[in-house]
């Protein structure tokens, strides 16, 4: 089971996060997501556990305080084909300049 953990302390390490979850069973992997440029934690991560122990960890850890922050813990869902990072629903390719197009109707007067 892939578990999504958010609202993590920016100073929390992967080893510390693993320690929090290992109380509920074997932790297969831990990944805290970091900013590509600065290397700083983005405050969320993923923990991989088997289904039974993973659900027990979710039930016990969701909403508790860890390192001064109330974490949110739930099942991570795979992104669907339509979901893309940074897309914000704009399928035209970005928020840049788009030239306006004007259509001329027959009853419009031309100058």
N, C-alpha and C positions, 0 to 999 in steps of 0.2 A: 504494500500500500504506500502510495506517495502522499505525504502529509505536508500541507502548506502552513507555515508559521509566520505570522506578521506581528508588527509592532515590537520587534526585538530591539534591545539596546544596541546602539551603534558600536559599542565596544565589545560586544559578545563575540567570542570565538566559536569556531565550529566544534572544537573539543568541549567547550562549556555547554553548547546546545546538545551535543551528543550525550553528555552526562545527565542533563535534565530528562531526556527521553529514555535513557538506558535503564532507568528505574522500573520501566514497564516491560522490558524485554530486549531482545537483540536488535540493535540498530545496524542496518545494512550500510547506510551512507547518510551523510549530512552535507548540505551545501548552503552556505550563506551567500546571497547574491551581492556582488559589489559593483560599484561604479567603475566603468571601463577606464575612465581617465584618471580619477583620483585614487582608486583602489579602496575607497571607504565603503563600509557596509551600507546597503540601501534599507536596512531594517526589516528584511524578510528573508526567508529561506525555505528549504525543503528537507524533510527527513524521510528516509525510506525504511519501513519496517514491514513485518508480515501482517496480514489482515487482522488477526485476533488481537495481537498486542498493540497494533497501531490504533485500532478503535478504542481500546482501553486508555491509551495515552491521550487521544483526542478528548475523550470524555472527562478525564481527570485534569488535563492541563489547560483547556480552553477557558480563558478568563482569569487565570491566576497571575499574580505579580512575579516577574522574574527580573532581577537587576533593576528594580524601580519602575518597570513598565508592565502594563497589563497586556499579556500576549493573547493573540487570537490564533486558534489552532483548528484546522478542519481538513477534510480530504481535498487534495489537489486534483483538479480536473484538467485533462489534456486540452490544449487549445484546439478549437475546431478549424477547419480549412479556411473559413471566412475571417477568423480573428488574426490580426497581424499587429505587432507592436507599433505604436505611433500612428496608426491609421486614422483614428478618430472619426471613422465613418466616411472619410473623404476618398472616394475611389478614383479621383481624377489625377492623383499623383502628387498632391501637396497643396500647400497654402500659398503658393506664389501667385504672380500676376497671370490673369487670364483675360485676353482681349474680349471686349464686348462685341456681340454680333447684333446687328440690326436687320430686321426684315422689313420690307416695304410692302404695304398693302396697296391694292389697286385704287382704293379711294383716298389714299394719302396724296397730298399735293406736293409736287416736286418744285424745288426752287432752283 
